[in-house]
Amino acid sequence: MPVQHSTLQRLAQIPNLSISEHTLLSRYTRFGIGGPADLYIEAADEPSFIAALHIVRASGAELAVIGGGTNLIVSDAGFRGVVLRFTSGGISNDGRIVTAQAGAELQALVDYAIRHGLRGLETMTGIPGSVGAAIYGNAGAYGHSINEVVRQVRFFDGSAIRTFENAECEFHYRESVFKRHKAWMIFSTDLELTPAPADELQSIANGILKVRLEKYPASMKCAGSIFKNLILAELPEAVQRQVPQRVVREGKVPSAYFLEQVGAKGITNGGIHVAEYHANLIYNTGQGTARELCEIIADLKSRVQQRFGLTLEEEVQYIGFP
Ligand SMILES: Cc1cc2nc3c(=O)[nH]c(=O)nc-3n(C[C@H](O)[C@H](O)[C@H](O)COP(=O)(O)OP(=O)(O)OC[C@H]3O[C@@H](n4cnc5c(N)ncnc54)[C@H](O)[C@@H]3O)c2cc1C
């Protein structure tokens, strides 16, 4: 249902909301793709976020929550409804327990932990986006994921604020309970880190950042990896036998391996390209569209399906599609 004028009027009365109408979502996605949202709202604190959520839900309008837009494909037609973003980004610590609000940038949290001589997040340096989305998608890199250090997650379930301990978050590779409950909004997390020399952590982070920036230049309009990697033990035996041992890392087969076998590198469709050097990296050269992007994704999935009988699963999240 489109957003009614009366809904906008009610939202305008809530403090600490920044509201804009017919805002192009391409401004808020790293792909630089996405048509307009009826309303785009940034909420600077929990009470204003909850108040906005109640009004939007009561109005019957569609709702989507975003973070930094680094893992999103938004349709060219945009989103008929309200896009809500929680921007509160405080970070504090009590000894080795660090509390971060969901709107904080993950990189700010990584830098904070390193500065305070706390180990556990340094391998996540260079992963763009917010803390909230990192919990939602159990972000990680270089053999570690954020779930390893999460103690608790505070979230709003639509009627009350609740706290889940690590086990209740049901973390798996790029998965959490929050991905299966799209109406739950993460507000903050407590992370348990380990004391370590700050200079040692900084040097690990610097090494990782250097490699990452070569793979993902800062100006590249992309979402990192499009597809999730695959867990070797879960693949059909016939496929397992075709996978060379050298490509397996921590029990996972990079989806880039299968994509390479089907000739993905360097494919183009209008303004959307698959990187020549990485088959799981798709980017927008500037004028690409969501339609072109989705066509390439569908083409790659179908090639891998036909050749290996495998269904690749997107890591990226969609907004504004049926
Ligand atoms: C260059 C590049 C490199 C990348 N490298 C990595 C990598 O190494 N490892 C990795 O894991 N990821 C990587 N990514 C993907 C991306 O950085 C992560 O998925 C990141 O966690 C997304 O954060 P975001 O704030 O931009 O979320 P968005 O893209 O805005 O949203 C992603 C999802 O999170 C949900 N969400 C956001 N905030 C909340 C909240 N508060 N409560 C509930 N749900 C919420 C949204 O609804 C959406 O479904 C990379 C992306 C890029 C562009």
The ligand as an SDF file (V2000), in Angstrom:
LIG
                    3D

 53 58  0  0  0  0  0  0  0  0999 V2000
   33.4220   -3.9200   -1.0350 C   0  0  0  0  0  0  0  0  0  0  0  0
   32.6220   -4.8310   -0.1450 C   0  0  0  0  0  0  0  0  0  0  0  0
   33.2590   -5.8470    0.5320 C   0  0  0  0  0  0  0  0  0  0  0  0
   32.5210   -6.7000    1.3890 C   0  0  0  0  0  0  0  0  0  0  0  0
   33.1770   -7.6650    2.0660 N   0  0  0  0  0  0  0  0  0  0  0  0
   32.5020   -8.4370    2.9470 C   0  0  0  0  0  0  0  0  0  0  0  0
   33.1830   -9.4360    3.7200 C   0  0  0  0  0  0  0  0  0  0  0  0
   34.3860   -9.6110    3.6240 O   0  0  0  0  0  0  0  0  0  0  0  0
   32.4510  -10.1710    4.5950 N   0  0  0  0  0  0  0  0  0  0  0  0
   31.1040   -9.9770    4.7630 C   0  0  0  0  0  0  0  0  0  0  0  0
   30.4870  -10.6630    5.6050 O   0  0  0  0  0  0  0  0  0  0  0  0
   30.4310   -9.0580    4.0340 N   0  0  0  0  0  0  0  0  0  0  0  0
   31.1070   -8.2890    3.1310 C   0  0  0  0  0  0  0  0  0  0  0  0
   30.4290   -7.3560    2.3840 N   0  0  0  0  0  0  0  0  0  0  0  0
   28.9700   -7.2470    2.4870 C   0  0  0  0  0  0  0  0  0  0  0  0
   28.5080   -6.1610    3.4780 C   0  0  0  0  0  0  0  0  0  0  0  0
   29.5620   -5.3240    3.8410 O   0  0  0  0  0  0  0  0  0  0  0  0
   27.9340   -6.7990    4.7360 C   0  0  0  0  0  0  0  0  0  0  0  0
   26.8610   -7.6350    4.3970 O   0  0  0  0  0  0  0  0  0  0  0  0
   27.4670   -5.7340    5.7240 C   0  0  0  0  0  0  0  0  0  0  0  0
   27.2190   -6.3470    6.9820 O   0  0  0  0  0  0  0  0  0  0  0  0
   26.2080   -4.9780    5.2550 C   0  0  0  0  0  0  0  0  0  0  0  0
   26.0420   -3.8660    6.1030 O   0  0  0  0  0  0  0  0  0  0  0  0
   25.0710   -2.6590    5.7270 P   0  0  0  0  0  0  0  0  0  0  0  0
   24.9410   -1.8110    6.9510 O   0  0  0  0  0  0  0  0  0  0  0  0
   25.5540   -1.9550    4.5200 O   0  0  0  0  0  0  0  0  0  0  0  0
   23.7070   -3.4020    5.4800 O   0  0  0  0  0  0  0  0  0  0  0  0
   22.6360   -3.2040    4.3050 P   0  0  0  0  0  0  0  0  0  0  0  0
   23.2510   -3.6220    3.0220 O   0  0  0  0  0  0  0  0  0  0  0  0
   22.0560   -1.8480    4.3660 O   0  0  0  0  0  0  0  0  0  0  0  0
   21.5230   -4.2580    4.7510 O   0  0  0  0  0  0  0  0  0  0  0  0
   21.7930   -5.6420    4.7210 C   0  0  0  0  0  0  0  0  0  0  0  0
   20.6660   -6.3500    5.4620 C   0  0  0  0  0  0  0  0  0  0  0  0
   20.7600   -6.0510    6.8570 O   0  0  0  0  0  0  0  0  0  0  0  0
   19.4830   -5.7360    7.3720 C   0  0  0  0  0  0  0  0  0  0  0  0
   19.6810   -4.8020    8.4920 N   0  0  0  0  0  0  0  0  0  0  0  0
   20.4170   -3.6730    8.4860 C   0  0  0  0  0  0  0  0  0  0  0  0
   20.3900   -3.0880    9.6990 N   0  0  0  0  0  0  0  0  0  0  0  0
   19.5950   -3.8690   10.4950 C   0  0  0  0  0  0  0  0  0  0  0  0
   19.1660   -3.8050   11.8470 C   0  0  0  0  0  0  0  0  0  0  0  0
   19.5560   -2.8150   12.6620 N   0  0  0  0  0  0  0  0  0  0  0  0
   18.3560   -4.7730   12.3210 N   0  0  0  0  0  0  0  0  0  0  0  0
   17.9490   -5.7870   11.5140 C   0  0  0  0  0  0  0  0  0  0  0  0
   18.3180   -5.9100   10.2240 N   0  0  0  0  0  0  0  0  0  0  0  0
   19.1410   -4.9680    9.7150 C   0  0  0  0  0  0  0  0  0  0  0  0
   18.7550   -5.0820    6.2040 C   0  0  0  0  0  0  0  0  0  0  0  0
   17.3540   -5.1950    6.3530 O   0  0  0  0  0  0  0  0  0  0  0  0
   19.2750   -5.9090    5.0250 C   0  0  0  0  0  0  0  0  0  0  0  0
   18.4750   -7.0700    4.8390 O   0  0  0  0  0  0  0  0  0  0  0  0
   31.1410   -6.5060    1.5310 C   0  0  0  0  0  0  0  0  0  0  0  0
   30.4960   -5.4700    0.8250 C   0  0  0  0  0  0  0  0  0  0  0  0
   31.2480   -4.6410   -0.0030 C   0  0  0  0  0  0  0  0  0  0  0  0
   30.5630   -3.5250   -0.7300 C   0  0  0  0  0  0  0  0  0  0  0  0
  1  2  1  0
  2  3  1  0
  2 52  2  0
  3  4  2  0
  4  5  1  0
  4 50  1  0
  5  6  2  0
  6  7  1  0
  6 13  1  0
  7  8  2  0
  7  9  1  0
  9 10  1  0
 10 11  2  0
 10 12  1  0
 12 13  2  0
 13 14  1  0
 14 15  1  0
 14 50  1  0
 15 16  1  0
 16 17  1  0
 16 18  1  0
 18 19  1  0
 18 20  1  0
 20 21  1  0
 20 22  1  0
 22 23  1  0
 23 24  1  0
 24 25  2  0
 24 26  1  0
 24 27  1  0
 27 28  1  0
 28 29  2  0
 28 30  1  0
 28 31  1  0
 31 32  1  0
 32 33  1  0
 33 34  1  0
 33 48  1  0
 34 35  1  0
 35 36  1  0
 35 46  1  0
 36 37  1  0
 36 45  1  0
 37 38  2  0
 38 39  1  0
 39 40  1  0
 39 45  2  0
 40 41  1  0
 40 42  2  0
 42 43  1  0
 43 44  2  0
 44 45  1  0
 46 47  1  0
 46 48  1  0
 48 49  1  0
 50 51  2  0
 51 52  1  0
 52 53  1  0
M  END
$$$$
